[in-house]
Amino acid sequence: FTLSDVFCISRHGGDFRKLMADGLIDIMFANAAEITALMSTEDFDAAVAAAAAEVPMLVVTRSEHGAIAVSGGKTVSVPAEP
């Protein structure tokens, strides 16, 4: 499941959060702006923690900061390539 963009989240965030709560999302892909918008916080770490508690696997891209993947309580960071 991909969040697509912040506009989509602003319109359908409640539906997305319900899908998460109902266990209907196995893997979620997002960027930093999308995950903070979905979880209604500007705190990136808090947004990731909240989302990761709801989905089995979360992958978040962070532009020049690379990406992270969270699954089973473990976080893996991947640096950006020049």
PDB file of N, CA, C and O in Angstrom:
ATOM      1  N   PHE A   1       0.852  -1.165   0.000  1.00  0.00           N
ATOM      2  CA  PHE A   1       0.000   0.000   0.000  1.00  0.00           C
ATOM      3  C   PHE A   1       0.892   1.219   0.000  1.00  0.00           C
ATOM      4  O   PHE A   1       1.795   1.317   0.831  1.00  0.00           O
ATOM      5  N   THR A   2       0.662   2.159  -0.918  1.00  0.00           N
ATOM      6  CA  THR A   2       1.435   3.393  -0.947  1.00  0.00           C
ATOM      7  C   THR A   2       0.513   4.573  -0.685  1.00  0.00           C
ATOM      8  O   THR A   2      -0.632   4.598  -1.137  1.00  0.00           O
ATOM      9  N   LEU A   3       1.024   5.541   0.046  1.00  0.00           N
ATOM     10  CA  LEU A   3       0.199   6.686   0.427  1.00  0.00           C
ATOM     11  C   LEU A   3       0.012   7.691  -0.700  1.00  0.00           C
ATOM     12  O   LEU A   3      -0.896   8.519  -0.622  1.00  0.00           O
ATOM     13  N   SER A   4       0.812   7.653  -1.718  1.00  0.00           N
ATOM     14  CA  SER A   4       0.668   8.461  -2.939  1.00  0.00           C
ATOM     15  C   SER A   4       1.105   9.906  -2.791  1.00  0.00           C
ATOM     16  O   SER A   4       2.109  10.287  -3.393  1.00  0.00           O
ATOM     17  N   ASP A   5       0.411  10.726  -2.026  1.00  0.00           N
ATOM     18  CA  ASP A   5       0.856  12.100  -1.780  1.00  0.00           C
ATOM     19  C   ASP A   5       0.055  12.711  -0.636  1.00  0.00           C
ATOM     20  O   ASP A   5      -0.963  12.164  -0.213  1.00  0.00           O
ATOM     21  N   VAL A   6       0.531  13.852  -0.145  1.00  0.00           N
ATOM     22  CA  VAL A   6      -0.086  14.494   1.017  1.00  0.00           C
ATOM     23  C   VAL A   6      -1.525  14.908   0.722  1.00  0.00           C
ATOM     24  O   VAL A   6      -2.374  14.833   1.610  1.00  0.00           O
ATOM     25  N   PHE A   7      -1.817  15.342  -0.499  1.00  0.00           N
ATOM     26  CA  PHE A   7      -3.187  15.724  -0.852  1.00  0.00           C
ATOM     27  C   PHE A   7      -4.131  14.536  -0.683  1.00  0.00           C
ATOM     28  O   PHE A   7      -5.226  14.676  -0.138  1.00  0.00           O
ATOM     29  N   CYS A   8      -3.706  13.390  -1.145  1.00  0.00           N
ATOM     30  CA  CYS A   8      -4.517  12.173  -1.016  1.00  0.00           C
ATOM     31  C   CYS A   8      -4.753  11.849   0.463  1.00  0.00           C
ATOM     32  O   CYS A   8      -5.849  11.438   0.843  1.00  0.00           O
ATOM     33  N   ILE A   9      -3.740  12.032   1.279  1.00  0.00           N
ATOM     34  CA  ILE A   9      -3.874  11.771   2.715  1.00  0.00           C
ATOM     35  C   ILE A   9      -4.826  12.767   3.357  1.00  0.00           C
ATOM     36  O   ILE A   9      -5.619  12.397   4.223  1.00  0.00           O
ATOM     37  N   SER A  10      -4.757  14.027   2.939  1.00  0.00           N
ATOM     38  CA  SER A  10      -5.651  15.028   3.530  1.00  0.00           C
ATOM     39  C   SER A  10      -7.111  14.693   3.247  1.00  0.00           C
ATOM     40  O   SER A  10      -7.987  15.018   4.049  1.00  0.00           O
ATOM     41  N   ARG A  11      -7.375  14.063   2.144  1.00  0.00           N
ATOM     42  CA  ARG A  11      -8.751  13.690   1.794  1.00  0.00           C
ATOM     43  C   ARG A  11      -9.166  12.332   2.355  1.00  0.00           C
ATOM     44  O   ARG A  11     -10.332  12.136   2.697  1.00  0.00           O
ATOM     45  N   HIS A  12      -8.230  11.401   2.452  1.00  0.00           N
ATOM     46  CA  HIS A  12      -8.587  10.017   2.784  1.00  0.00           C
ATOM     47  C   HIS A  12      -7.822   9.449   3.979  1.00  0.00           C
ATOM     48  O   HIS A  12      -7.838   8.239   4.208  1.00  0.00           O
ATOM     49  N   GLY A  13      -7.159  10.306   4.733  1.00  0.00           N
ATOM     50  CA  GLY A  13      -6.350   9.836   5.861  1.00  0.00           C
ATOM     51  C   GLY A  13      -7.127   8.991   6.853  1.00  0.00           C
ATOM     52  O   GLY A  13      -6.618   7.985   7.347  1.00  0.00           O
ATOM     53  N   GLY A  14      -8.351   9.390   7.148  1.00  0.00           N
ATOM     54  CA  GLY A  14      -9.178   8.608   8.070  1.00  0.00           C
ATOM     55  C   GLY A  14      -9.428   7.201   7.561  1.00  0.00           C
ATOM     56  O   GLY A  14      -9.386   6.235   8.323  1.00  0.00           O
ATOM     57  N   ASP A  15      -9.688   7.095   6.267  1.00  0.00           N
ATOM     58  CA  ASP A  15      -9.891   5.774   5.657  1.00  0.00           C
ATOM     59  C   ASP A  15      -8.612   4.941   5.723  1.00  0.00           C
ATOM     60  O   ASP A  15      -8.652   3.745   6.013  1.00  0.00           O
ATOM     61  N   PHE A  16      -7.469   5.591   5.448  1.00  0.00           N
ATOM     62  CA  PHE A  16      -6.192   4.874   5.498  1.00  0.00           C
ATOM     63  C   PHE A  16      -5.905   4.385   6.914  1.00  0.00           C
ATOM     64  O   PHE A  16      -5.479   3.246   7.106  1.00  0.00           O
ATOM     65  N   ARG A  17      -6.142   5.251   7.913  1.00  0.00           N
ATOM     66  CA  ARG A  17      -5.906   4.853   9.304  1.00  0.00           C
ATOM     67  C   ARG A  17      -6.831   3.700   9.711  1.00  0.00           C
ATOM     68  O   ARG A  17      -6.430   2.829  10.484  1.00  0.00           O
ATOM     69  N   LYS A  18      -8.053   3.689   9.199  1.00  0.00           N
ATOM     70  CA  LYS A  18      -8.975   2.581   9.492  1.00  0.00           C
ATOM     71  C   LYS A  18      -8.464   1.282   8.871  1.00  0.00           C
ATOM     72  O   LYS A  18      -8.516   0.230   9.508  1.00  0.00           O
ATOM     73  N   LEU A  19      -7.973   1.348   7.641  1.00  0.00           N
ATOM     74  CA  LEU A  19      -7.392   0.159   7.015  1.00  0.00           C
ATOM     75  C   LEU A  19      -6.238  -0.381   7.855  1.00  0.00           C
ATOM     76  O   LEU A  19      -6.096  -1.590   8.036  1.00  0.00           O
ATOM     77  N   MET A  20      -5.415   0.539   8.363  1.00  0.00           N
ATOM     78  CA  MET A  20      -4.293   0.130   9.213  1.00  0.00           C
ATOM     79  C   MET A  20      -4.808  -0.539  10.484  1.00  0.00           C
ATOM     80  O   MET A  20      -4.363  -1.630  10.840  1.00  0.00           O
ATOM     81  N   ALA A  21      -5.739   0.111  11.162  1.00  0.00           N
ATOM     82  CA  ALA A  21      -6.277  -0.401  12.428  1.00  0.00           C
ATOM     83  C   ALA A  21      -6.971  -1.746  12.247  1.00  0.00           C
ATOM     84  O   ALA A  21      -6.954  -2.587  13.146  1.00  0.00           O
ATOM     85  N   ASP A  22      -7.577  -1.943  11.091  1.00  0.00           N
ATOM     86  CA  ASP A  22      -8.278  -3.198  10.807  1.00  0.00           C
ATOM     87  C   ASP A  22      -7.335  -4.309  10.338  1.00  0.00           C
ATOM     88  O   ASP A  22      -7.779  -5.422  10.057  1.00  0.00           O
ATOM     89  N   GLY A  23      -6.037  -4.011  10.254  1.00  0.00           N
ATOM     90  CA  GLY A  23      -5.060  -5.016   9.846  1.00  0.00           C
ATOM     91  C   GLY A  23      -5.091  -5.361   8.380  1.00  0.00           C
ATOM     92  O   GLY A  23      -4.685  -6.455   7.989  1.00  0.00           O
ATOM     93  N   LEU A  24      -5.571  -4.437   7.557  1.00  0.00           N
ATOM     94  CA  LEU A  24      -5.719  -4.712   6.129  1.00  0.00           C
ATOM     95  C   LEU A  24      -4.536  -4.240   5.286  1.00  0.00           C
ATOM     96  O   LEU A  24      -4.548  -4.381   4.063  1.00  0.00           O
ATOM     97  N   ILE A  25      -3.524  -3.686   5.931  1.00  0.00           N
ATOM     98  CA  ILE A  25      -2.325  -3.258   5.210  1.00  0.00           C
ATOM     99  C   ILE A  25      -1.145  -4.071   5.728  1.00  0.00           C
ATOM    100  O   ILE A  25      -0.832  -4.027   6.918  1.00  0.00           O
ATOM    101  N   ASP A  26      -0.488  -4.813   4.836  1.00  0.00           N
ATOM    102  CA  ASP A  26       0.673  -5.621   5.210  1.00  0.00           C
ATOM    103  C   ASP A  26       1.971  -4.845   5.084  1.00  0.00           C
ATOM    104  O   ASP A  26       2.847  -4.933   5.945  1.00  0.00           O
ATOM    105  N   ILE A  27       2.087  -4.086   4.005  1.00  0.00           N
ATOM    106  CA  ILE A  27       3.295  -3.308   3.736  1.00  0.00           C
ATOM    107  C   ILE A  27       2.860  -1.908   3.346  1.00  0.00           C
ATOM    108  O   ILE A  27       2.006  -1.733   2.477  1.00  0.00           O
ATOM    109  N   MET A  28       3.450  -0.910   3.993  1.00  0.00           N
ATOM    110  CA  MET A  28       3.124   0.479   3.663  1.00  0.00           C
ATOM    111  C   MET A  28       4.391   1.191   3.196  1.00  0.00           C
ATOM    112  O   MET A  28       5.441   1.097   3.831  1.00  0.00           O
ATOM    113  N   PHE A  29       4.274   1.905   2.075  1.00  0.00           N
ATOM    114  CA  PHE A  29       5.340   2.734   1.538  1.00  0.00           C
ATOM    115  C   PHE A  29       4.917   4.190   1.648  1.00  0.00           C
ATOM    116  O   PHE A  29       3.780   4.539   1.328  1.00  0.00           O
ATOM    117  N   ALA A  30       5.833   5.039   2.102  1.00  0.00           N
ATOM    118  CA  ALA A  30       5.535   6.466   2.243  1.00  0.00           C
ATOM    119  C   ALA A  30       6.831   7.253   2.170  1.00  0.00           C
ATOM    120  O   ALA A  30       7.924   6.694   2.251  1.00  0.00           O
ATOM    121  N   ASN A  31       6.686   8.564   2.014  1.00  0.00           N
ATOM    122  CA  ASN A  31       7.840   9.431   2.217  1.00  0.00           C
ATOM    123  C   ASN A  31       7.635  10.150   3.546  1.00  0.00           C
ATOM    124  O   ASN A  31       6.598   9.983   4.188  1.00  0.00           O
ATOM    125  N   ALA A  32       8.606  10.941   3.960  1.00  0.00           N
ATOM    126  CA  ALA A  32       8.550  11.582   5.278  1.00  0.00           C
ATOM    127  C   ALA A  32       7.335  12.499   5.421  1.00  0.00           C
ATOM    128  O   ALA A  32       6.680  12.489   6.464  1.00  0.00           O
ATOM    129  N   ALA A  33       7.028  13.278   4.407  1.00  0.00           N
ATOM    130  CA  ALA A  33       5.881  14.191   4.475  1.00  0.00           C
ATOM    131  C   ALA A  33       4.571  13.418   4.572  1.00  0.00           C
ATOM    132  O   ALA A  33       3.661  13.820   5.297  1.00  0.00           O
ATOM    133  N   GLU A  34       4.478  12.323   3.849  1.00  0.00           N
ATOM    134  CA  GLU A  34       3.247  11.527   3.857  1.00  0.00           C
ATOM    135  C   GLU A  34       3.012  10.855   5.206  1.00  0.00           C
ATOM    136  O   GLU A  34       1.887  10.849   5.707  1.00  0.00           O
ATOM    137  N   ILE A  35       4.062  10.290   5.798  1.00  0.00           N
ATOM    138  CA  ILE A  35       3.868   9.567   7.054  1.00  0.00           C
ATOM    139  C   ILE A  35       3.542  10.528   8.192  1.00  0.00           C
ATOM    140  O   ILE A  35       2.736  10.200   9.062  1.00  0.00           O
ATOM    141  N   THR A  36       4.155  11.710   8.198  1.00  0.00           N
ATOM    142  CA  THR A  36       3.825  12.680   9.252  1.00  0.00           C
ATOM    143  C   THR A  36       2.410  13.219   9.058  1.00  0.00           C
ATOM    144  O   THR A  36       1.708  13.465  10.039  1.00  0.00           O
ATOM    145  N   ALA A  37       1.985  13.404   7.824  1.00  0.00           N
ATOM    146  CA  ALA A  37       0.608  13.854   7.573  1.00  0.00           C
ATOM    147  C   ALA A  37      -0.389  12.782   7.997  1.00  0.00           C
ATOM    148  O   ALA A  37      -1.394  13.085   8.640  1.00  0.00           O
ATOM    149  N   LEU A  38      -0.115  11.544   7.641  1.00  0.00           N
ATOM    150  CA  LEU A  38      -1.031  10.458   7.982  1.00  0.00           C
ATOM    151  C   LEU A  38      -1.186  10.308   9.489  1.00  0.00           C
ATOM    152  O   LEU A  38      -2.290  10.083   9.985  1.00  0.00           O
ATOM    153  N   MET A  39      -0.085  10.433  10.211  1.00  0.00           N
ATOM    154  CA  MET A  39      -0.126  10.219  11.652  1.00  0.00           C
ATOM    155  C   MET A  39      -0.366  11.522  12.424  1.00  0.00           C
ATOM    156  O   MET A  39      -0.295  11.539  13.653  1.00  0.00           O
ATOM    157  N   SER A  40      -0.647  12.599  11.710  1.00  0.00           N
ATOM    158  CA  SER A  40      -1.028  13.896  12.302  1.00  0.00           C
ATOM    159  C   SER A  40      -0.001  14.434  13.292  1.00  0.00           C
ATOM    160  O   SER A  40      -0.350  14.891  14.380  1.00  0.00           O
ATOM    161  N   THR A  41       1.261  14.374  12.901  1.00  0.00           N
ATOM    162  CA  THR A  41       2.324  14.936  13.725  1.00  0.00           C
ATOM    163  C   THR A  41       3.455  15.404  12.828  1.00  0.00           C
ATOM    164  O   THR A  41       3.672  14.847  11.752  1.00  0.00           O
ATOM    165  N   GLU A  42       4.175  16.426  13.267  1.00  0.00           N
ATOM    166  CA  GLU A  42       5.349  16.881  12.527  1.00  0.00           C
ATOM    167  C   GLU A  42       6.608  16.154  12.992  1.00  0.00           C
ATOM    168  O   GLU A  42       7.672  16.307  12.394  1.00  0.00           O
ATOM    169  N   ASP A  43       6.488  15.370  14.047  1.00  0.00           N
ATOM    170  CA  ASP A  43       7.615  14.619  14.605  1.00  0.00           C
ATOM    171  C   ASP A  43       7.785  13.320  13.807  1.00  0.00           C
ATOM    172  O   ASP A  43       6.994  12.385  13.942  1.00  0.00           O
ATOM    173  N   PHE A  44       8.820  13.282  12.985  1.00  0.00           N
ATOM    174  CA  PHE A  44       9.035  12.136  12.105  1.00  0.00           C
ATOM    175  C   PHE A  44       9.140  10.828  12.887  1.00  0.00           C
ATOM    176  O   PHE A  44       8.493   9.841  12.538  1.00  0.00           O
ATOM    177  N   ASP A  45       9.949  10.820  13.940  1.00  0.00           N
ATOM    178  CA  ASP A  45      10.144   9.589  14.706  1.00  0.00           C
ATOM    179  C   ASP A  45       8.844   9.103  15.340  1.00  0.00           C
ATOM    180  O   ASP A  45       8.567   7.904  15.360  1.00  0.00           O
ATOM    181  N   ALA A  46       8.049  10.035  15.855  1.00  0.00           N
ATOM    182  CA  ALA A  46       6.759   9.668  16.452  1.00  0.00           C
ATOM    183  C   ALA A  46       5.809   9.120  15.394  1.00  0.00           C
ATOM    184  O   ALA A  46       5.077   8.163  15.649  1.00  0.00           O
ATOM    185  N   ALA A  47       5.819   9.722  14.210  1.00  0.00           N
ATOM    186  CA  ALA A  47       4.958   9.255  13.122  1.00  0.00           C
ATOM    187  C   ALA A  47       5.339   7.843  12.700  1.00  0.00           C
ATOM    188  O   ALA A  47       4.472   6.991  12.504  1.00  0.00           O
ATOM    189  N   VAL A  48       6.627   7.602  12.562  1.00  0.00           N
ATOM    190  CA  VAL A  48       7.094   6.270  12.171  1.00  0.00           C
ATOM    191  C   VAL A  48       6.727   5.244  13.239  1.00  0.00           C
ATOM    192  O   VAL A  48       6.245   4.158  12.916  1.00  0.00           O
ATOM    193  N   ALA A  49       6.949   5.578  14.499  1.00  0.00           N
ATOM    194  CA  ALA A  49       6.628   4.644  15.584  1.00  0.00           C
ATOM    195  C   ALA A  49       5.139   4.314  15.600  1.00  0.00           C
ATOM    196  O   ALA A  49       4.758   3.155  15.764  1.00  0.00           O
ATOM    197  N   ALA A  50       4.307   5.322  15.431  1.00  0.00           N
ATOM    198  CA  ALA A  50       2.856   5.106  15.448  1.00  0.00           C
ATOM    199  C   ALA A  50       2.410   4.252  14.268  1.00  0.00           C
ATOM    200  O   ALA A  50       1.607   3.333  14.433  1.00  0.00           O
ATOM    201  N   ALA A  51       2.925   4.549  13.086  1.00  0.00           N
ATOM    202  CA  ALA A  51       2.544   3.777  11.901  1.00  0.00           C
ATOM    203  C   ALA A  51       3.075   2.348  11.987  1.00  0.00           C
ATOM    204  O   ALA A  51       2.373   1.399  11.637  1.00  0.00           O
ATOM    205  N   ALA A  52       4.315   2.199  12.453  1.00  0.00           N
ATOM    206  CA  ALA A  52       4.920   0.867  12.547  1.00  0.00           C
ATOM    207  C   ALA A  52       4.180  -0.024  13.543  1.00  0.00           C
ATOM    208  O   ALA A  52       4.222  -1.250  13.430  1.00  0.00           O
ATOM    209  N   ALA A  53       3.516   0.577  14.500  1.00  0.00           N
ATOM    210  CA  ALA A  53       2.728  -0.195  15.462  1.00  0.00           C
ATOM    211  C   ALA A  53       1.449  -0.750  14.829  1.00  0.00           C
ATOM    212  O   ALA A  53       0.810  -1.641  15.389  1.00  0.00           O
ATOM    213  N   GLU A  54       1.083  -0.220  13.666  1.00  0.00           N
ATOM    214  CA  GLU A  54      -0.175  -0.604  13.010  1.00  0.00           C
ATOM    215  C   GLU A  54      -0.001  -1.494  11.784  1.00  0.00           C
ATOM    216  O   GLU A  54      -0.942  -2.176  11.377  1.00  0.00           O
ATOM    217  N   VAL A  55       1.188  -1.497  11.192  1.00  0.00           N
ATOM    218  CA  VAL A  55       1.408  -2.295   9.980  1.00  0.00           C
ATOM    219  C   VAL A  55       2.627  -3.201  10.176  1.00  0.00           C
ATOM    220  O   VAL A  55       3.584  -2.806  10.841  1.00  0.00           O
ATOM    221  N   PRO A  56       2.606  -4.404   9.608  1.00  0.00           N
ATOM    222  CA  PRO A  56       3.729  -5.329   9.789  1.00  0.00           C
ATOM    223  C   PRO A  56       5.048  -4.846   9.190  1.00  0.00           C
ATOM    224  O   PRO A  56       6.115  -5.141   9.729  1.00  0.00           O
ATOM    225  N   MET A  57       4.986  -4.107   8.083  1.00  0.00           N
ATOM    226  CA  MET A  57       6.205  -3.578   7.477  1.00  0.00           C
ATOM    227  C   MET A  57       5.946  -2.170   6.968  1.00  0.00           C
ATOM    228  O   MET A  57       4.974  -1.911   6.259  1.00  0.00           O
ATOM    229  N   LEU A  58       6.841  -1.267   7.350  1.00  0.00           N
ATOM    230  CA  LEU A  58       6.753   0.132   6.940  1.00  0.00           C
ATOM    231  C   LEU A  58       8.062   0.522   6.280  1.00  0.00           C
ATOM    232  O   LEU A  58       9.135   0.268   6.827  1.00  0.00           O
ATOM    233  N   VAL A  59       7.982   1.140   5.107  1.00  0.00           N
ATOM    234  CA  VAL A  59       9.156   1.652   4.406  1.00  0.00           C
ATOM    235  C   VAL A  59       8.923   3.131   4.147  1.00  0.00           C
ATOM    236  O   VAL A  59       7.914   3.520   3.559  1.00  0.00           O
ATOM    237  N   VAL A  60       9.878   3.960   4.599  1.00  0.00           N
ATOM    238  CA  VAL A  60       9.733   5.408   4.457  1.00  0.00           C
ATOM    239  C   VAL A  60      10.985   5.977   3.805  1.00  0.00           C
ATOM    240  O   VAL A  60      12.097   5.773   4.292  1.00  0.00           O
ATOM    241  N   THR A  61      10.800   6.687   2.708  1.00  0.00           N
ATOM    242  CA  THR A  61      11.915   7.376   2.064  1.00  0.00           C
ATOM    243  C   THR A  61      12.075   8.746   2.699  1.00  0.00           C
ATOM    244  O   THR A  61      11.105   9.375   3.122  1.00  0.00           O
ATOM    245  N   ARG A  62      13.346   9.200   2.756  1.00  0.00           N
ATOM    246  CA  ARG A  62      13.652  10.460   3.430  1.00  0.00           C
ATOM    247  C   ARG A  62      14.543  11.358   2.576  1.00  0.00           C
ATOM    248  O   ARG A  62      15.397  12.066   3.110  1.00  0.00           O
ATOM    249  N   SER A  63      14.356  11.338   1.276  1.00  0.00           N
ATOM    250  CA  SER A  63      15.104  12.189   0.366  1.00  0.00           C
ATOM    251  C   SER A  63      16.607  12.002   0.582  1.00  0.00           C
ATOM    252  O   SER A  63      17.105  10.879   0.498  1.00  0.00           O
ATOM    253  N   GLU A  64      17.328  13.080   0.856  1.00  0.00           N
ATOM    254  CA  GLU A  64      18.783  13.008   1.007  1.00  0.00           C
ATOM    255  C   GLU A  64      19.220  12.232   2.247  1.00  0.00           C
ATOM    256  O   GLU A  64      20.409  11.967   2.423  1.00  0.00           O
ATOM    257  N   HIS A  65      18.272  11.867   3.106  1.00  0.00           N
ATOM    258  CA  HIS A  65      18.583  11.098   4.313  1.00  0.00           C
ATOM    259  C   HIS A  65      18.400   9.596   4.097  1.00  0.00           C
ATOM    260  O   HIS A  65      18.518   8.820   5.045  1.00  0.00           O
ATOM    261  N   GLY A  66      18.118   9.184   2.883  1.00  0.00           N
ATOM    262  CA  GLY A  66      17.975   7.770   2.573  1.00  0.00           C
ATOM    263  C   GLY A  66      16.585   7.244   2.854  1.00  0.00           C
ATOM    264  O   GLY A  66      15.592   7.911   2.566  1.00  0.00           O
ATOM    265  N   ALA A  67      16.514   6.063   3.408  1.00  0.00           N
ATOM    266  CA  ALA A  67      15.223   5.426   3.689  1.00  0.00           C
ATOM    267  C   ALA A  67      15.354   4.556   4.926  1.00  0.00           C
ATOM    268  O   ALA A  67      16.454   4.185   5.336  1.00  0.00           O
ATOM    269  N   ILE A  68      14.198   4.239   5.515  1.00  0.00           N
ATOM    270  CA  ILE A  68      14.178   3.297   6.627  1.00  0.00           C
ATOM    271  C   ILE A  68      13.104   2.254   6.359  1.00  0.00           C
ATOM    272  O   ILE A  68      12.114   2.512   5.674  1.00  0.00           O
ATOM    273  N   ALA A  69      13.324   1.085   6.909  1.00  0.00           N
ATOM    274  CA  ALA A  69      12.320   0.025   6.888  1.00  0.00           C
ATOM    275  C   ALA A  69      12.149  -0.446   8.326  1.00  0.00           C
ATOM    276  O   ALA A  69      13.127  -0.659   9.041  1.00  0.00           O
ATOM    277  N   VAL A  70      10.896  -0.605   8.740  1.00  0.00           N
ATOM    278  CA  VAL A  70      10.597  -1.049  10.100  1.00  0.00           C
ATOM    279  C   VAL A  70       9.694  -2.271  10.014  1.00  0.00           C
ATOM    280  O   VAL A  70       8.653  -2.251   9.356  1.00  0.00           O
ATOM    281  N   SER A  71      10.116  -3.339  10.695  1.00  0.00           N
ATOM    282  CA  SER A  71       9.317  -4.566  10.718  1.00  0.00           C
ATOM    283  C   SER A  71       9.696  -5.375  11.954  1.00  0.00           C
ATOM    284  O   SER A  71      10.877  -5.525  12.267  1.00  0.00           O
ATOM    285  N   GLY A  72       8.711  -5.883  12.637  1.00  0.00           N
ATOM    286  CA  GLY A  72       8.979  -6.727  13.792  1.00  0.00           C
ATOM    287  C   GLY A  72       9.783  -6.045  14.877  1.00  0.00           C
ATOM    288  O   GLY A  72      10.547  -6.699  15.586  1.00  0.00           O
ATOM    289  N   GLY A  73       9.622  -4.740  15.017  1.00  0.00           N
ATOM    290  CA  GLY A  73      10.352  -4.002  16.040  1.00  0.00           C
ATOM    291  C   GLY A  73      11.779  -3.652  15.668  1.00  0.00           C
ATOM    292  O   GLY A  73      12.487  -3.029  16.459  1.00  0.00           O
ATOM    293  N   LYS A  74      12.210  -4.037  14.489  1.00  0.00           N
ATOM    294  CA  LYS A  74      13.569  -3.733  14.026  1.00  0.00           C
ATOM    295  C   LYS A  74      13.515  -2.662  12.952  1.00  0.00           C
ATOM    296  O   LYS A  74      12.620  -2.654  12.107  1.00  0.00           O
ATOM    297  N   THR A  75      14.485  -1.760  12.998  1.00  0.00           N
ATOM    298  CA  THR A  75      14.582  -0.687  12.009  1.00  0.00           C
ATOM    299  C   THR A  75      15.899  -0.814  11.263  1.00  0.00           C
ATOM    300  O   THR A  75      16.957  -0.978  11.870  1.00  0.00           O
ATOM    301  N   VAL A  76      15.824  -0.737   9.948  1.00  0.00           N
ATOM    302  CA  VAL A  76      17.008  -0.751   9.096  1.00  0.00           C
ATOM    303  C   VAL A  76      17.041   0.561   8.340  1.00  0.00           C
ATOM    304  O   VAL A  76      16.051   0.960   7.726  1.00  0.00           O
ATOM    305  N   SER A  77      18.188   1.235   8.386  1.00  0.00           N
ATOM    306  CA  SER A  77      18.369   2.491   7.656  1.00  0.00           C
ATOM    307  C   SER A  77      19.256   2.248   6.447  1.00  0.00           C
ATOM    308  O   SER A  77      20.222   1.488   6.508  1.00  0.00           O
ATOM    309  N   VAL A  78      18.913   2.900   5.355  1.00  0.00           N
ATOM    310  CA  VAL A  78      19.696   2.812   4.128  1.00  0.00           C
ATOM    311  C   VAL A  78      20.060   4.230   3.723  1.00  0.00           C
ATOM    312  O   VAL A  78      19.169   5.059   3.537  1.00  0.00           O
ATOM    313  N   PRO A  79      21.356   4.533   3.581  1.00  0.00           N
ATOM    314  CA  PRO A  79      21.741   5.889   3.207  1.00  0.00           C
ATOM    315  C   PRO A  79      21.367   6.203   1.762  1.00  0.00           C
ATOM    316  O   PRO A  79      21.219   5.311   0.927  1.00  0.00           O
ATOM    317  N   ALA A  80      21.220   7.486   1.497  1.00  0.00           N
ATOM    318  CA  ALA A  80      20.973   7.940   0.125  1.00  0.00           C
ATOM    319  C   ALA A  80      22.254   7.785  -0.679  1.00  0.00           C
ATOM    320  O   ALA A  80      23.355   7.914  -0.144  1.00  0.00           O
ATOM    321  N   GLU A  81      22.106   7.514  -1.934  1.00  0.00           N
ATOM    322  CA  GLU A  81      23.252   7.428  -2.840  1.00  0.00           C
ATOM    323  C   GLU A  81      23.373   8.741  -3.597  1.00  0.00           C
ATOM    324  O   GLU A  81      22.369   9.318  -4.014  1.00  0.00           O
ATOM    325  N   PRO A  82      24.597   9.211  -3.773  1.00  0.00           N
ATOM    326  CA  PRO A  82      24.758  10.484  -4.517  1.00  0.00           C
ATOM    327  C   PRO A  82      24.386  10.349  -5.978  1.00  0.00           C
ATOM    328  O   PRO A  82      24.468  11.322  -6.728  1.00  0.00           O
TER     329      PRO A  82
END
